[in-house]
Each structure stands twice: as C-alpha cells, then as structure tokens.
Amino acid sequence: MVSFDTSSFNWIAIVLAGLSAWIIGGIWFSPPVFGRRWMKALGLTQTGNPAPGFVAALVIAIIGAIFLRWFIGLANATTAVDGVVVSLIIWFAFILLPSAPSLLFTKSSGSAFAIVQAQHAVAMSVMGIILTLYR
C-alpha cells in the first residue's frame, strides 16, 4: 500500500523549493533572458497583467514541491545528486514526454517548447537539491 504520509516533511524546505522554482521561472522568462525569444516563438507581443499568473505559478510550484518531496522519499534519495536524478526522471517521464506530442499535433513552436522544457528541468533539479538536502 502506498502512503502519502507528510508528517516527516520539512515544510520550510518545501516552500523554499517552490519559491526557488518560481524565481527561476521569473528570471528564465524575463525579457533579457528567454522571455523575448519565447514570446516571439509563440507569436505573442504582449501578455497583459502578469500578476495573476505569478501568484498561480507560485502556488503550483509549492504544490509540485510537495509531490516531488514525496517521490524523493519513495526513492530514498539522500544526496543532492540523488535529488537531481529523481527530479529529472520525473520531469522526463511526467512533463517532457506527455508534452512532446503537442508539437506534432498543434504545430506549435519547437523553440518555445525547448525553452519551457529546459526551464522545467532546471527548476525541478534545484527543487530536488533543496528537498533532498533539507529533508
């Protein structure tokens, strides 16, 4: 039987991991880094008020950190490298692979897809490091 016991979770680490992913996303998609290229690849010129998206992204990142911490526990990951490996396996299996067919069926931008997926991989890796070192 699989248990989702959260009693041993370090909730400060979970919030910090979610916050780190949110900050990475904010920097990643800022205009000087990848924001302009990403928007151009999507054919966007303006996104409107980003505030609701920022709030939602933070909440989603913290929820993701909770589940990532659970998977790290199931994998018995104990080192930063373990945390990165678990995170990248989850990213590959549950984020990259299910998202990839959209490139074939929607004719969406490959460069926009690559920018988003690279950000996910980096953010997940940093969250994995935090959640493993501060269990």
C-alpha positions as CSV (number, residue, x, y, z in Angstrom):
1,M,0.0,0.0,0.0
2,V,1.3,3.4,-0.9
3,S,1.2,6.0,1.9
4,F,1.2,9.7,1.4
5,D,2.4,10.5,5.0
6,T,3.6,14.1,5.1
7,S,4.4,14.1,8.9
8,S,8.1,14.0,8.2
9,F,8.1,16.7,5.5
10,N,10.2,19.8,6.1
11,W,7.6,22.4,5.2
12,I,10.1,25.2,5.2
13,A,12.2,23.3,2.6
14,I,9.0,22.7,0.5
15,V,8.1,26.4,0.5
16,L,11.7,27.3,-0.3
17,A,11.8,24.7,-3.1
18,G,8.6,26.1,-4.6
19,L,9.9,29.6,-4.2
20,S,13.1,28.7,-6.0
21,A,11.3,27.2,-9.0
22,W,9.1,30.3,-9.1
23,I,12.2,32.6,-9.0
24,I,13.9,30.5,-11.7
25,G,10.8,30.8,-13.9
26,G,10.6,34.6,-13.3
27,I,14.3,35.0,-14.3
28,W,14.1,32.5,-17.2
29,F,11.1,34.2,-18.8
30,S,12.3,37.7,-18.2
31,P,12.8,39.7,-21.4
32,P,16.6,39.8,-21.2
33,V,17.0,36.0,-20.7
34,F,14.5,33.9,-22.7
35,G,11.3,36.0,-22.4
36,R,11.6,37.8,-25.8
37,R,12.6,34.7,-27.7
38,W,9.8,32.7,-26.0
39,M,7.2,35.3,-26.8
40,K,8.4,35.7,-30.4
41,A,8.3,31.9,-30.9
42,L,4.7,31.9,-29.7
43,G,3.8,34.9,-31.8
44,L,3.0,37.0,-28.8
45,T,3.6,40.7,-28.4
46,Q,2.1,41.4,-25.0
47,T,0.8,39.1,-22.3
48,G,-1.3,41.6,-20.3
49,N,-1.3,41.8,-16.5
50,P,1.1,39.1,-15.3
51,A,0.2,39.3,-11.6
52,P,-2.5,36.6,-11.5
53,G,-0.1,34.3,-13.4
54,F,2.7,35.0,-10.9
55,V,0.5,34.1,-8.0
56,A,-0.8,30.9,-9.6
57,A,2.7,29.9,-10.6
58,L,3.9,30.2,-7.0
59,V,1.0,28.1,-5.7
60,I,1.6,25.5,-8.4
61,A,5.3,25.4,-7.7
62,I,4.7,24.8,-4.0
63,I,2.2,22.0,-4.7
64,G,4.7,20.5,-7.1
65,A,7.4,20.6,-4.4
66,I,5.1,18.7,-2.0
67,F,4.7,15.9,-4.6
68,L,8.4,16.0,-5.5
69,R,9.3,15.6,-1.8
70,W,7.1,12.6,-1.7
71,F,8.8,11.0,-4.7
72,I,12.2,11.8,-3.2
73,G,11.2,10.0,-0.1
74,L,9.9,7.0,-2.0
75,A,13.2,6.8,-3.9
76,N,15.2,7.0,-0.7
77,A,17.2,9.9,-2.2
78,T,19.7,11.2,0.3
79,T,22.2,13.3,-1.6
80,A,21.9,16.4,-3.9
81,V,22.8,14.2,-6.9
82,D,20.0,11.8,-5.9
83,G,17.6,14.7,-5.7
84,V,18.6,15.9,-9.2
85,V,18.3,12.3,-10.6
86,V,14.8,11.8,-9.2
87,S,13.7,15.2,-10.3
88,L,15.0,14.7,-13.9
89,I,13.3,11.3,-14.1
90,I,10.0,12.8,-13.0
91,W,10.5,15.7,-15.4
92,F,11.3,13.4,-18.3
93,A,8.5,10.9,-17.6
94,F,5.7,13.2,-16.5
95,I,6.4,16.6,-18.0
96,L,8.5,16.3,-21.2
97,L,7.2,13.1,-22.7
98,P,3.4,13.8,-22.2
99,S,4.0,17.4,-23.6
100,A,6.0,16.3,-26.7
101,P,3.1,15.1,-28.8
102,S,1.7,18.6,-28.8
103,L,4.5,19.6,-31.1
104,L,3.2,17.1,-33.7
105,F,-0.5,17.8,-33.4
106,T,-0.6,21.5,-32.8
107,K,2.4,22.6,-35.0
108,S,3.5,24.7,-32.0
109,S,6.9,26.3,-31.9
110,G,9.8,23.9,-31.2
111,S,11.9,26.7,-29.8
112,A,9.2,27.8,-27.4
113,F,8.8,24.1,-26.3
114,A,12.5,23.8,-25.7
115,I,12.7,27.0,-23.7
116,V,9.8,25.9,-21.5
117,Q,11.1,22.3,-21.0
118,A,14.7,23.5,-20.2
119,Q,13.2,25.8,-17.6
120,H,11.2,22.9,-16.1
121,A,14.3,20.7,-16.0
122,V,16.4,23.4,-14.3
123,A,13.7,24.3,-11.8
124,M,12.9,20.7,-10.9
125,S,16.6,20.0,-10.4
126,V,17.0,22.9,-8.0
127,M,13.9,21.8,-6.1
128,G,15.3,18.3,-5.9
129,I,18.5,19.5,-4.4
130,I,16.7,21.6,-1.8
131,L,14.2,18.9,-0.9
132,T,16.9,16.2,-0.6
133,L,19.4,18.2,1.4
134,Y,16.7,19.6,3.8
135,R,14.5,16.6,4.3
